[in-house]
Amino acid sequence: MCLGIPAKVIELYEKNGMKMARVDFGGVVKEACMEYLPEVKVGDYTIIHVGFGLSILDEQEARETMDLLKQMDALGDELPTGNEK
């Protein structure tokens, strides 16, 4: 399964002729390529998959998705692993 994660664009710049960004995943900052999103602006939220921005989200949709991902992580701690005896 592939997962695209929402992130906030905090900086845009060019690197080796490509449109790049520093993006914030709720406190974790990474670099991502924005070539597929020429219209992206600082402050926008975007779905990042394998280091590429794929679509722009509104802030509410991004926050709802991040909340669901946090809930999934919390649920993972409660689910059986199959190693129980």
C-alpha positions in Angstrom: 0.0 0.0 0.0 1.3 3.5 -0.8 0.6 6.4 1.4 0.6 10.1 0.5 1.1 12.3 3.6 0.0 15.9 3.9 2.7 18.5 4.6 2.8 22.3 4.7 5.2 24.1 2.3 7.5 26.3 4.3 10.0 27.3 1.6 10.3 27.1 -2.1 13.6 27.2 -4.1 15.2 25.8 -7.2 17.8 23.0 -7.1 19.5 21.6 -10.2 16.8 23.4 -12.3 13.9 21.8 -10.4 11.3 23.4 -8.3 11.8 22.2 -4.7 10.4 22.8 -1.3 11.0 22.3 2.4 7.8 20.8 3.7 6.7 20.3 7.3 5.0 17.1 8.3 3.8 18.3 11.7 7.3 19.0 13.0 9.4 16.9 10.7 10.9 19.0 7.9 11.9 17.3 4.7 12.8 18.3 1.1 10.3 17.5 -1.7 10.1 18.1 -5.4 7.3 20.4 -6.6 7.7 20.0 -10.3 4.2 18.5 -10.6 2.7 21.5 -8.8 4.0 24.6 -10.5 1.3 26.7 -8.8 2.2 25.7 -5.2 2.9 28.6 -2.8 4.5 28.9 0.6 1.8 28.1 3.1 0.0 25.6 0.9 -0.6 22.1 2.1 0.3 19.3 -0.4 0.2 15.6 -0.5 3.8 14.2 -0.6 4.5 10.7 -1.9 8.0 9.4 -2.3 9.4 12.9 -2.2 7.1 14.5 -4.8 4.2 16.9 -4.2 1.2 15.5 -6.0 -1.8 17.7 -5.1 -2.7 20.8 -3.2 -5.1 20.5 -0.2 -7.0 23.1 1.7 -5.8 23.4 5.3 -8.9 21.8 6.8 -8.6 18.7 4.6 -4.9 18.4 5.5 -5.5 18.7 9.2 -8.3 16.1 9.0 -6.0 13.7 7.2 -3.2 14.2 9.7 -5.6 13.6 12.6 -6.8 10.3 10.9 -3.2 9.2 10.5 -2.5 9.9 14.2 -5.5 7.9 15.1 -4.3 5.0 13.0 -1.0 5.1 14.7 -2.6 5.1 18.1 -4.8 2.2 17.1 -1.8 0.3 15.9 -0.6 0.2 19.5 -3.8 -1.5 20.6 -4.2 -4.1 17.8 -2.9 -7.6 18.4 0.3 -8.5 16.5 -0.4 -12.2 16.1 2.5 -12.9 18.5 0.3 -13.3 21.5 0.2 -16.7 23.3 
